[in-house]
Amino acid sequence: MKDVLTYKGFTGTVHFSAEDKVFHGKIEGIDDLVIFEGHSVEELVKAFHNAADDYAALCREMGKVPIKSYRGSFNVRIPPEMHRKAAERAIQKGLSLNQLVQTAIEKELVHN
């Protein structure tokens, strides 16, 4: 699992630069680029919280929704053989391929 932080509905990914000896991260799931960094875990978490709070405040000032909206549609690239097997399984279950994929994603989200 990737290292992530969560705070007030925001998710930040975390990385470490051995060369610079600094933790750095980026707020995900927004339409803008917001980054943060710290030399310790505590500094990183504080920087993430400050970045999220500042971004939320800026969005309020601009009348903008901070969290990215999703359309509910995306492309998935899979090997052709997996595509064929998924299509066959969907037919066997009386589902569309989209319904089969949605069910698989729901299972992943519920069980993890």
C-alpha positions, 0 to 999 in steps of 0.5 A: 500500500502506498504511504498516504495521509488523510485530513479533512477529506483530503488525501496526500501521497508521501515520498522520501528523497534520500538525496535531499533527506526530506519527506515530500508529498502532494495532495491528490484528488484535486484539480490543482497542484498542492505540495508539502514537505518536512524533514521529519514525519511530524513536520510532514504531517503538519505541513500537509495539514497546513497545505490542506487548510490553506487550499480549502480557504483559498477555494472558499474565497474563490467559490470553488469546490476543493475536492475533484468531482468524478464523472463515474466513467474511466478507461481500464487497460487490461490484457486482451485475454483478461478482457475476453474472460471478463466478457464471457463471465459477464455473459454467464452472469447475465451482466454487462461488462460494466456491471461486472467491473463495477461489482469487482470494484465494489468487492475490492472497496468493501473488503479492503 
